[in-house]
Amino acid sequence: MRAAISVIAEKGTAALRMSDIAERAGMSTGHILYHFGKKDRLLLEVLAWSQADLWAGFQQAADRAASPAEKLDLFVGHYLPRHQGDERYALWTQVLAQRHDEAGRRILTELLDGWDERLEAIVREGQDTGDFADVDLPGFTIRAVAMLSGLSEDVMFGRSRWQHTSAHAFAVSALERELRPAGRE
């Protein structure tokens, strides 16, 4: 899976050949084809594996977090690409750009909904502890994820405005501003 991610990041999905992945993984092309069949299935499975790995890392960090605000910070850190050309985010953009059948759209929807669910759980916890304001959760989630997706595109593109400031800090500040309970400054 790691070999596939790195080859996809280098070549993109259009130029991707199963033999490239097999070579990078030290396997035969036949072995790759046996397990995945076609490229579309491989891409979806690599993305699902990547997300499961990313979410496991997030959950471990969130379990150690001292507050909902710290979990929100971790969420943003796991959502945003770490740098221009981040392999995991490049995989997302490559896979989302492809045409998918109903099964593929279902997998992608589940993965995207997973981000929403994690964010909503953090906000609910913060609301329960009084750390976060009582916001319209579905509306907040849509705004938050749309902002994070836009920031992610900027980071992946290498927009110069993020060379002297942090997209992560900007996102956390914006989300915390919206979640700040009335009377707290």
Backbone as ProteinMPNN parsed JSONL, in Angstrom:
{"seq_chain_A": "MRAAISVIAEKGTAALRMSDIAERAGMSTGHILYHFGKKDRLLLEVLAWSQADLWAGFQQAADRAASPAEKLDLFVGHYLPRHQGDERYALWTQVLAQRHDEAGRRILTELLDGWDERLEAIVREGQDTGDFADVDLPGFTIRAVAMLSGLSEDVMFGRSRWQHTSAHAFAVSALERELRPAGRE", "coords_chain_A": {"N_chain_A": [[0.823, -1.19, 0.0], [1.928, 1.23, 0.831], [3.863, 1.488, -1.155], [2.239, 1.813, -3.389], [1.008, 4.289, -2.793], [3.219, 6.034, -2.92], [4.021, 5.761, -5.616], [1.716, 6.641, -6.931], [1.674, 9.302, -6.066], [3.957, 10.236, -7.344], [3.537, 9.713, -10.127], [0.862, 10.128, -10.689], [-2.584, 9.182, -11.293], [-3.349, 8.688, -13.935], [-1.061, 7.988, -15.42], [-0.259, 5.808, -14.033], [0.879, 2.521, -13.65], [0.259, -0.896, -13.036], [2.509, -2.443, -12.941], [4.466, -0.647, -12.148], [3.863, -0.237, -9.464], [4.143, -2.851, -8.523], [6.884, -3.267, -8.978], [8.001, -1.332, -7.237], [7.097, -2.335, -4.813], [8.381, -4.707, -4.706], [7.27, -7.008, -5.774], [5.53, -9.307, -7.964], [3.86, -8.284, -10.983], [1.659, -9.821, -11.583], [0.904, -10.717, -9.062], [-0.031, -8.366, -7.857], [-2.162, -7.769, -9.591], [-3.75, -10.029, -9.132], [-4.649, -9.616, -6.517], [-5.962, -7.126, -6.655], [-7.159, -6.743, -9.133], [-8.24, -4.536, -10.993], [-7.172, -1.172, -11.806], [-8.82, 0.922, -10.746], [-10.049, -0.277, -8.526], [-7.798, -0.848, -6.988], [-6.89, 1.781, -6.413], [-8.995, 2.796, -4.819], [-8.875, 0.998, -2.661], [-6.3, 1.465, -1.692], [-6.584, 4.115, -0.895], [-8.556, 3.803, 1.113], [-7.102, 2.196, 2.914], [-5.032, 3.978, 3.538], [-6.475, 6.019, 4.806], [-7.519, 4.622, 7.021], [-5.149, 4.07, 8.378], [-4.27, 6.699, 8.893], [-6.407, 7.615, 10.494], [-6.153, 5.88, 12.65], [-3.766, 6.775, 13.774], [-4.584, 9.368, 14.427], [-6.586, 8.751, 16.334], [-5.107, 7.536, 18.39], [-3.561, 9.715, 19.226], [-5.625, 11.487, 19.943], [-6.781, 10.108, 22.06], [-4.963, 10.581, 24.05], [-5.187, 13.251, 24.398], [-5.831, 16.208, 26.288], [-8.072, 17.815, 26.272], [-11.121, 18.873, 24.578], [-10.453, 20.996, 22.856], [-7.771, 20.51, 22.325], [-8.07, 18.108, 20.951], [-9.429, 19.052, 18.722], [-7.421, 20.586, 17.543], [-5.654, 18.501, 16.91], [-7.242, 17.127, 15.075], [-7.396, 18.978, 12.96], [-4.689, 19.01, 12.286], [-4.364, 16.408, 11.336], [-6.095, 16.419, 9.196], [-5.286, 18.433, 7.345], [-2.875, 18.688, 4.662], [0.542, 17.866, 5.23], [2.557, 19.179, 3.925], [3.486, 20.777, 0.813], [2.684, 18.701, -1.837], [2.147, 16.471, -0.28], [1.859, 13.037, 0.106], [-0.387, 11.496, 0.938], [-2.528, 13.295, 0.724], [-2.325, 13.921, -1.944], [-3.041, 11.497, -3.033], [-5.782, 11.43, -2.306], [-6.774, 13.585, -3.893], [-6.212, 12.661, -6.452], [-7.754, 10.299, -6.578], [-10.353, 11.255, -6.105], [-10.748, 12.703, -8.397], [-11.276, 10.862, -10.344], [-13.67, 8.959, -12.301], [-16.295, 7.135, -10.827], [-17.949, 4.044, -10.119], [-21.095, 3.018, -8.641], [-20.417, 1.532, -6.326], [-17.82, 2.454, -5.838], [-18.344, 5.183, -5.364], [-19.788, 4.912, -3.022], [-17.84, 3.947, -1.233], [-16.078, 6.155, -1.2], [-17.815, 8.113, -0.165], [-18.265, 7.075, 2.405], [-15.689, 7.33, 3.455], [-15.3, 10.132, 3.359], [-17.446, 10.93, 4.986], [-16.506, 9.889, 7.346], [-14.601, 11.745, 8.242], [-16.294, 13.903, 8.846], [-17.848, 12.763, 10.916], [-15.926, 12.337, 12.933], [-15.148, 14.968, 13.501], [-17.607, 16.027, 14.384], [-17.986, 14.484, 16.71], [-15.933, 15.454, 18.34], [-16.726, 18.129, 18.642], [-19.232, 17.779, 19.898], [-18.364, 16.638, 22.32], [-16.929, 18.819, 23.35], [-19.024, 20.63, 23.625], [-20.527, 19.307, 25.556], [-18.81, 19.502, 27.754], [-18.771, 22.178, 28.115], [-16.835, 23.642, 26.905], [-17.111, 24.356, 24.263], [-19.302, 26.312, 22.235], [-22.859, 26.028, 21.763], [-23.436, 25.146, 18.776], [-24.954, 24.999, 15.498], [-24.59, 21.907, 14.566], [-24.494, 20.267, 12.095], [-24.305, 22.361, 10.155], [-21.997, 23.742, 11.036], [-20.086, 21.718, 10.683], [-20.112, 21.345, 7.891], [-19.172, 23.883, 7.074], [-16.655, 23.908, 8.337], [-15.27, 21.681, 7.246], [-15.316, 22.385, 4.556], [-13.734, 24.707, 4.643], [-11.298, 23.593, 5.553], [-10.733, 21.887, 3.425], [-10.37, 23.724, 1.344], [-8.123, 25.124, 2.346], [-6.355, 23.005, 2.309], [-6.037, 22.565, -0.433], [-4.699, 24.942, -1.08], [-2.287, 24.552, 0.369], [-1.286, 22.235, -0.886], [-0.919, 23.222, -3.446], [0.969, 25.097, -2.968], [0.639, 27.79, -2.308], [1.755, 31.081, -1.883], [0.955, 32.604, 0.292], [0.946, 30.979, 2.533], [3.522, 30.604, 3.232], [4.62, 32.186, 5.165], [3.021, 32.048, 7.303], [0.954, 29.846, 9.233], [-1.176, 27.445, 7.886], [-2.448, 25.605, 9.431], [-2.566, 26.825, 12.022], [-4.14, 29.04, 11.333], [-6.554, 27.733, 10.595], [-7.309, 26.418, 13.002], [-7.655, 28.623, 14.693], [-9.807, 29.939, 13.386], [-11.851, 27.996, 13.615], [-12.025, 27.687, 16.402], [-12.847, 30.271, 17.078], [-15.463, 30.301, 16.108], [-16.53, 28.352, 17.724], [-16.307, 29.318, 20.263], [-17.659, 29.804, 23.43], [-20.304, 32.099, 24.332], [-19.387, 35.166, 25.829], [-16.818, 34.449, 26.48], [-13.626, 35.456, 25.818]], "CA_chain_A": [[0.0, 0.0, 0.0], [2.833, 2.39, 0.848], [4.468, 1.586, -2.489], [1.219, 2.375, -4.286], [0.853, 5.711, -2.49], [4.36, 6.804, -3.422], [3.989, 5.759, -7.079], [0.605, 7.51, -7.324], [2.098, 10.687, -5.841], [4.958, 10.582, -8.36], [3.095, 9.606, -11.519], [-0.557, 10.401, -10.867], [-3.349, 7.974, -11.595], [-3.444, 8.456, -15.377], [0.149, 7.311, -15.893], [0.021, 4.703, -13.118], [0.802, 1.151, -14.16], [0.358, -1.876, -11.957], [3.896, -2.911, -12.908], [5.229, 0.327, -11.36], [3.61, -0.539, -8.047], [4.75, -4.151, -8.243], [8.327, -3.084, -8.902], [8.311, -0.588, -6.007], [6.785, -3.192, -3.661], [9.184, -5.928, -4.759], [6.352, -8.113, -6.059], [5.242, -9.464, -9.39], [2.649, -7.607, -11.441], [0.58, -10.801, -11.449], [0.47, -10.729, -7.659], [-0.821, -7.146, -7.66], [-3.414, -7.94, -10.344], [-4.54, -11.061, -8.467], [-5.288, -9.053, -5.323], [-6.754, -5.917, -6.888], [-7.907, -6.829, -10.382], [-8.082, -3.373, -11.867], [-6.577, 0.013, -11.195], [-9.8, 1.658, -9.954], [-10.206, -0.957, -7.233], [-6.55, -0.625, -6.259], [-6.863, 3.153, -5.914], [-9.941, 2.913, -3.701], [-8.379, 0.233, -1.512], [-5.134, 2.174, -1.147], [-7.118, 5.278, -0.186], [-9.191, 3.321, 2.349], [-6.026, 1.782, 3.813], [-4.353, 5.195, 3.977], [-7.345, 6.702, 5.771], [-7.557, 3.826, 8.255], [-3.864, 4.307, 9.032], [-4.284, 8.076, 9.375], [-7.373, 7.706, 11.586], [-5.593, 5.179, 13.814], [-2.817, 7.721, 14.375], [-5.377, 10.431, 15.046], [-7.267, 8.239, 17.533], [-4.104, 7.369, 19.445], [-3.228, 11.05, 19.736], [-6.828, 12.044, 20.579], [-6.975, 9.417, 23.344], [-4.041, 11.199, 25.018], [-5.466, 14.692, 24.464], [-6.358, 16.645, 27.58], [-9.287, 18.62, 26.145], [-11.694, 18.924, 23.231], [-9.696, 21.956, 22.049], [-6.572, 19.804, 21.871], [-8.525, 17.151, 19.936], [-9.723, 19.835, 17.522], [-6.115, 20.89, 16.974], [-5.166, 17.257, 16.31], [-8.082, 16.864, 13.908], [-6.925, 19.871, 11.89], [-3.369, 18.537, 11.894], [-4.489, 15.18, 10.553], [-6.862, 16.706, 7.985], [-4.501, 19.228, 6.404], [-1.616, 18.098, 4.202], [1.689, 18.319, 6.028], [3.427, 20.002, 3.091], [3.152, 20.73, -0.605], [2.983, 17.387, -2.391], [1.866, 15.413, 0.688], [1.427, 11.849, -0.641], [-1.753, 11.073, 1.286], [-3.498, 14.228, 0.159], [-2.244, 13.748, -3.4], [-3.862, 10.314, -3.323], [-7.183, 11.875, -2.242], [-7.139, 14.404, -5.047], [-6.177, 11.808, -7.639], [-8.89, 9.36, -6.566], [-11.601, 12.011, -6.242], [-10.856, 13.202, -9.775], [-11.662, 9.753, -11.216], [-15.088, 8.571, -12.36], [-16.483, 5.932, -10.013], [-19.246, 3.39, -10.155], [-21.848, 3.193, -7.388], [-19.641, 0.967, -5.208], [-16.729, 3.383, -5.574], [-18.907, 6.392, -4.732], [-20.168, 4.534, -1.656], [-16.594, 3.91, -0.444], [-15.615, 7.534, -1.019], [-18.746, 8.789, 0.74], [-17.975, 6.595, 3.76], [-14.424, 7.929, 3.9], [-15.541, 11.558, 3.613], [-18.31, 11.015, 6.167], [-15.679, 9.586, 8.518], [-14.051, 13.004, 8.731], [-17.392, 14.658, 9.462], [-18.215, 12.112, 12.179], [-14.886, 12.595, 13.929], [-15.257, 16.37, 13.904], [-18.836, 16.187, 15.171], [-17.777, 13.889, 18.037], [-15.096, 16.393, 19.102], [-17.542, 19.307, 18.987], [-20.21, 17.349, 20.911], [-17.645, 16.509, 23.597], [-16.661, 20.174, 23.816], [-20.296, 21.212, 24.059], [-20.892, 18.64, 26.814], [-17.957, 19.997, 28.841], [-18.901, 23.627, 28.19], [-15.696, 24.275, 26.247], [-17.549, 24.847, 22.963], [-20.661, 26.856, 22.16], [-23.89, 25.189, 21.163], [-23.57, 25.57, 17.382], [-25.651, 24.091, 14.585], [-23.513, 20.969, 14.278], [-24.343, 19.973, 10.665], [-23.831, 23.555, 9.462], [-20.611, 23.963, 11.429], [-19.261, 20.683, 10.067], [-19.983, 21.667, 6.467], [-18.274, 25.044, 6.949], [-15.307, 23.547, 8.781], [-14.643, 20.779, 6.274], [-15.097, 23.168, 3.329], [-12.571, 25.562, 4.883], [-10.105, 22.752, 5.604], [-10.466, 21.404, 2.067], [-9.792, 24.853, 0.608], [-6.765, 25.336, 2.85], [-5.552, 21.876, 1.831], [-5.687, 22.848, -1.829], [-3.666, 25.985, -1.039], [-1.03, 23.957, 0.828], [-0.804, 21.338, -1.934], [-0.509, 24.05, -4.571], [2.127, 25.878, -2.553], [0.321, 29.226, -2.332], [2.77, 31.83, -1.145], [0.446, 33.175, 1.552], [1.181, 30.055, 3.648], [4.955, 30.464, 3.474], [5.015, 32.969, 6.342], [2.066, 31.783, 8.369], [0.566, 28.441, 9.258], [-2.559, 27.11, 7.539], [-2.956, 24.893, 10.604], [-2.919, 27.817, 13.05], [-5.258, 29.804, 10.801], [-7.763, 26.909, 10.669], [-7.682, 26.216, 14.411], [-8.153, 29.904, 15.185], [-11.134, 30.18, 12.816], [-12.805, 27.05, 14.198], [-12.212, 28.031, 17.816], [-13.633, 31.508, 17.135], [-16.869, 29.945, 15.926], [-16.953, 27.467, 18.812], [-16.124, 29.967, 21.554], [-18.915, 30.12, 24.123], [-20.589, 33.526, 24.524], [-18.808, 35.737, 27.043], [-15.403, 34.087, 26.593], [-12.811, 36.134, 24.79]], "C_chain_A": [[0.87, 1.258, 0.0], [3.507, 2.582, -0.514], [3.491, 2.214, -3.466], [1.059, 3.871, -4.052], [2.008, 6.515, -3.085], [4.382, 6.852, -4.952], [2.878, 6.678, -7.589], [1.006, 8.977, -7.171], [3.088, 11.135, -6.911], [4.37, 10.688, -9.764], [1.662, 10.063, -11.751], [-1.273, 9.131, -11.29], [-3.396, 7.677, -13.088], [-2.25, 7.659, -15.901], [0.51, 6.084, -15.059], [-0.12, 3.364, -13.832], [0.97, 0.204, -12.98], [1.795, -2.381, -11.831], [4.79, -1.945, -12.118], [5.087, 0.04, -9.869], [4.285, -1.849, -7.667], [6.258, -4.021, -8.074], [8.725, -2.392, -7.596], [8.104, -1.457, -4.766], [7.627, -4.47, -3.637], [8.331, -7.163, -4.988], [6.206, -8.247, -7.57], [3.964, -8.702, -9.734], [1.453, -8.533, -11.307], [0.03, -10.849, -10.038], [-0.424, -9.523, -7.363], [-2.176, -7.298, -8.355], [-4.322, -8.971, -9.685], [-5.314, -10.468, -7.292], [-6.239, -7.902, -5.622], [-7.548, -5.927, -8.185], [-7.667, -5.651, -11.305], [-7.632, -2.16, -11.073], [-7.569, 0.777, -10.314], [-9.98, 1.045, -8.567], [-8.964, -0.75, -6.372], [-6.535, 0.766, -5.636], [-7.788, 3.331, -4.72], [-9.439, 2.179, -2.467], [-7.156, 0.892, -0.877], [-5.61, 3.396, -0.36], [-7.757, 4.857, 1.137], [-8.139, 2.885, 3.367], [-5.321, 3.01, 4.397], [-5.179, 5.917, 5.035], [-7.428, 5.94, 7.084], [-6.278, 4.029, 9.061], [-3.811, 5.707, 9.647], [-5.212, 8.221, 10.576], [-6.883, 6.972, 12.832], [-4.594, 6.083, 14.531], [-3.535, 8.859, 15.071], [-5.993, 9.94, 16.347], [-6.293, 8.04, 18.682], [-3.753, 8.714, 20.071], [-4.418, 11.65, 20.477], [-7.089, 11.393, 21.934], [-6.08, 9.996, 24.434], [-4.322, 12.686, 25.226], [-6.166, 15.046, 25.771], [-7.695, 17.365, 27.469], [-9.857, 18.506, 24.73], [-10.95, 19.9, 22.315], [-8.417, 21.304, 21.506], [-6.934, 18.772, 20.795], [-8.851, 17.863, 18.63], [-8.421, 20.182, 16.796], [-5.531, 19.654, 16.279], [-5.943, 16.914, 15.04], [-7.599, 17.701, 12.725], [-5.572, 19.388, 11.377], [-3.403, 17.272, 11.06], [-5.235, 15.414, 9.243], [-5.994, 17.403, 6.933], [-3.274, 18.462, 5.922], [-0.462, 18.669, 5.018], [2.579, 19.281, 5.261], [2.942, 19.917, 1.649], [3.575, 19.368, -1.141], [2.775, 16.235, -1.429], [1.247, 14.21, -0.036], [-0.006, 11.438, -0.332], [-2.791, 11.999, 0.663], [-3.486, 14.156, -1.362], [-3.08, 12.544, -3.824], [-5.344, 10.676, -3.32], [-7.57, 12.618, -3.514], [-7.151, 13.581, -6.325], [-7.396, 10.896, -7.703], [-10.211, 10.106, -6.742], [-11.814, 12.501, -7.671], [-11.308, 12.114, -10.76], [-13.181, 9.585, -11.251], [-15.227, 7.259, -11.608], [-17.875, 5.363, -10.227], [-19.915, 3.57, -8.789], [-21.074, 2.666, -6.18], [-18.479, 1.899, -4.845], [-17.207, 4.651, -4.9], [-19.303, 6.113, -3.281], [-18.931, 4.515, -0.743], [-16.099, 5.323, -0.177], [-16.509, 8.307, -0.061], [-18.489, 8.367, 2.176], [-16.69, 7.219, 4.3], [-14.606, 9.413, 4.221], [-16.41, 11.753, 4.845], [-17.538, 10.714, 7.445], [-15.036, 10.829, 9.105], [-15.115, 13.81, 9.458], [-17.737, 14.082, 10.84], [-17.191, 12.379, 13.266], [-14.949, 14.036, 14.421], [-16.49, 16.583, 14.775], [-18.687, 15.609, 16.569], [-16.937, 14.819, 18.92], [-15.937, 17.586, 19.549], [-18.577, 18.935, 20.04], [-19.556, 17.224, 22.292], [-17.369, 17.892, 24.182], [-17.912, 20.887, 24.279], [-20.717, 20.617, 25.401], [-20.07, 19.15, 27.993], [-18.054, 21.51, 29.022], [-17.746, 24.378, 27.543], [-16.073, 24.895, 24.905], [-18.988, 25.318, 23.034], [-21.604, 25.836, 21.521], [-24.155, 25.706, 19.751], [-24.433, 24.56, 16.636], [-24.603, 23.13, 14.052], [-23.4, 20.606, 12.791], [-23.804, 21.173, 9.871], [-22.376, 23.844, 9.768], [-19.687, 22.976, 10.719], [-19.047, 20.962, 8.579], [-19.015, 22.826, 6.271], [-16.829, 24.672, 7.28], [-14.594, 22.695, 7.741], [-14.395, 21.507, 4.949], [-13.877, 24.072, 3.485], [-11.291, 24.731, 4.858], [-9.739, 22.222, 4.22], [-9.844, 22.512, 1.217], [-8.371, 25.152, 1.043], [-5.835, 24.232, 2.352], [-5.125, 22.081, 0.386], [-4.586, 23.901, -1.899], [-2.307, 25.398, -0.661], [-0.445, 23.067, -0.27], [-0.287, 22.109, -3.139], [0.752, 24.844, -4.247], [1.885, 27.37, -2.604], [1.262, 29.976, -1.406], [2.261, 32.385, 0.179], [0.694, 32.269, 2.745], [2.667, 29.832, 3.899], [5.386, 31.18, 4.752], [4.041, 32.833, 7.504], [1.607, 30.344, 8.234], [-0.907, 28.267, 8.896], [-3.223, 26.407, 8.72], [-3.419, 25.891, 11.672], [-4.106, 28.663, 12.605], [-6.562, 29.02, 10.967], [-8.225, 26.73, 12.117], [-8.272, 27.495, 14.985], [-9.569, 30.177, 14.675], [-12.179, 29.257, 13.442], [-13.075, 27.379, 15.665], [-13.019, 29.31, 17.975], [-15.124, 31.197, 17.017], [-17.4, 29.106, 17.089], [-16.862, 28.108, 20.193], [-17.474, 30.269, 22.201], [-19.077, 31.632, 24.333], [-19.983, 33.986, 25.849], [-17.355, 35.378, 27.246], [-14.636, 34.768, 25.474], [-11.449, 35.592, 24.778]], "O_chain_A": [[0.6, 2.218, -0.721], [3.696, 3.712, -0.965], [3.875, 3.054, -4.28], [0.981, 4.641, -5.009], [1.788, 7.566, -3.688], [4.728, 7.884, -5.526], [3.069, 7.407, -8.561], [0.715, 9.798, -8.041], [3.06, 12.289, -7.338], [4.664, 11.63, -10.5], [1.282, 10.354, -12.885], [-0.639, 8.125, -11.606], [-3.476, 6.51, -13.471], [-2.412, 6.761, -16.727], [1.487, 5.397, -15.358], [-1.107, 3.109, -14.523], [1.728, 0.475, -12.049], [2.244, -2.708, -10.733], [5.76, -2.372, -11.491], [6.062, 0.071, -9.118], [4.92, -1.948, -6.617], [6.841, -4.587, -7.149], [9.67, -2.813, -6.929], [8.841, -1.336, -3.787], [7.591, -5.225, -2.666], [8.627, -8.237, -4.463], [6.69, -7.418, -8.341], [3.098, -8.502, -8.882], [0.358, -8.092, -10.96], [-1.175, -11.005, -9.841], [-1.451, -9.653, -6.697], [-3.215, -6.989, -7.771], [-5.542, -8.803, -9.68], [-6.489, -10.778, -7.095], [-7.227, -7.722, -4.91], [-8.52, -5.182, -8.316], [-6.955, -5.777, -12.301], [-7.701, -2.129, -9.844], [-7.195, 1.236, -9.235], [-10.054, 1.756, -7.565], [-9.067, -0.505, -5.17], [-6.203, 0.915, -4.46], [-7.411, 3.948, -3.723], [-9.564, 2.682, -1.35], [-7.002, 0.873, 0.344], [-5.095, 3.677, 0.722], [-7.521, 5.488, 2.167], [-8.273, 3.176, 4.556], [-5.051, 3.071, 5.596], [-4.64, 6.373, 6.044], [-7.408, 6.551, 8.153], [-6.322, 4.147, 10.286], [-3.364, 5.878, 10.781], [-4.86, 8.869, 11.562], [-7.169, 7.397, 13.951], [-4.583, 6.147, 15.761], [-3.153, 9.27, 16.167], [-5.931, 10.637, 17.36], [-6.62, 8.343, 19.829], [-3.662, 8.837, 21.292], [-4.24, 12.26, 21.532], [-7.566, 12.054, 22.856], [-6.409, 9.907, 25.617], [-3.758, 13.307, 26.127], [-6.983, 14.283, 26.286], [-8.391, 17.516, 28.473], [-9.161, 18.093, 23.802], [-10.834, 19.648, 21.116], [-8.039, 21.531, 20.356], [-6.184, 18.586, 19.837], [-8.578, 17.337, 17.551], [-8.341, 20.078, 15.572], [-4.978, 19.758, 15.184], [-5.364, 16.465, 14.051], [-7.416, 17.185, 11.623], [-5.337, 19.362, 10.169], [-2.566, 17.082, 10.177], [-5.027, 14.679, 8.277], [-5.976, 17.002, 5.77], [-2.694, 17.678, 6.673], [-0.501, 19.824, 5.442], [3.274, 20.103, 5.858], [2.094, 19.09, 1.312], [4.706, 18.935, -0.917], [3.188, 15.114, -1.727], [0.229, 14.35, -0.714], [-0.758, 11.073, -1.236], [-3.807, 11.544, 0.138], [-4.527, 14.315, -1.998], [-3.747, 12.577, -4.857], [-6.082, 10.279, -4.221], [-8.585, 12.305, -4.136], [-8.007, 13.782, -7.186], [-8.001, 10.737, -8.764], [-11.096, 9.634, -7.456], [-12.953, 12.689, -8.099], [-11.683, 12.424, -11.89], [-13.885, 10.019, -10.338], [-14.381, 6.373, -11.733], [-18.838, 6.087, -10.48], [-19.355, 4.204, -7.894], [-21.078, 3.294, -5.122], [-18.194, 2.102, -3.665], [-16.565, 5.149, -3.976], [-19.167, 6.98, -2.417], [-18.978, 5.01, 0.383], [-15.738, 5.65, 0.953], [-16.016, 9.074, 0.766], [-18.493, 9.207, 3.076], [-16.621, 7.592, 5.471], [-14.116, 9.892, 5.244], [-16.147, 12.638, 5.66], [-17.878, 11.228, 8.511], [-14.934, 10.961, 10.325], [-14.877, 14.334, 10.545], [-17.897, 14.825, 11.808], [-17.563, 12.625, 14.413], [-14.817, 14.294, 15.618], [-16.41, 17.255, 15.803], [-19.208, 16.182, 17.526], [-17.207, 14.952, 20.113], [-15.865, 18.002, 20.705], [-18.786, 19.695, 20.985], [-20.122, 17.65, 23.299], [-17.557, 18.109, 25.379], [-17.866, 21.669, 25.228], [-21.205, 21.331, 26.277], [-20.576, 19.223, 29.112], [-17.489, 22.063, 29.966], [-17.679, 25.604, 27.618], [-15.434, 25.848, 24.458], [-19.792, 24.786, 23.8], [-21.176, 24.911, 20.832], [-24.988, 26.59, 19.55], [-24.617, 23.426, 17.078], [-23.813, 23.493, 13.181], [-22.29, 20.636, 12.259], [-22.939, 21.007, 9.01], [-21.6, 24.158, 8.865], [-18.632, 23.358, 10.214], [-17.933, 20.83, 8.07], [-18.137, 22.767, 5.41], [-15.899, 25.076, 6.583], [-13.443, 22.961, 7.397], [-13.38, 21.272, 4.293], [-13.073, 24.192, 2.561], [-10.312, 25.115, 4.219], [-8.559, 22.121, 3.886], [-8.904, 22.267, 0.46], [-7.505, 25.406, 0.206], [-4.678, 24.485, 2.015], [-3.981, 21.802, 0.024], [-3.648, 23.77, -2.684], [-1.296, 25.707, -1.292], [0.752, 23.134, -0.553], [0.677, 21.691, -3.78], [1.508, 25.218, -5.144], [2.797, 28.141, -2.904], [1.525, 29.546, -0.283], [3.051, 32.614, 1.095], [0.656, 32.744, 3.881], [3.036, 28.966, 4.692], [6.399, 30.823, 5.355], [4.227, 33.439, 8.559], [1.855, 29.703, 7.213], [-1.781, 28.866, 9.522], [-4.413, 26.591, 8.975], [-4.544, 25.8, 12.162], [-4.984, 28.97, 13.411], [-7.562, 29.572, 11.427], [-9.41, 26.878, 12.413], [-9.282, 27.452, 15.688], [-10.435, 30.598, 15.443], [-13.281, 29.703, 13.763], [-14.222, 27.351, 16.112], [-13.802, 29.425, 18.918], [-15.943, 31.765, 17.74], [-18.591, 29.152, 17.397], [-17.289, 27.514, 21.183], [-18.329, 30.913, 21.594], [-18.09, 32.35, 24.492], [-20.058, 33.285, 26.858], [-16.706, 35.956, 28.118], [-14.995, 34.645, 24.303], [-10.616, 36.032, 23.985]]}, "name": "protein", "num_of_chains": 1, "seq": "MRAAISVIAEKGTAALRMSDIAERAGMSTGHILYHFGKKDRLLLEVLAWSQADLWAGFQQAADRAASPAEKLDLFVGHYLPRHQGDERYALWTQVLAQRHDEAGRRILTELLDGWDERLEAIVREGQDTGDFADVDLPGFTIRAVAMLSGLSEDVMFGRSRWQHTSAHAFAVSALERELRPAGRE"}
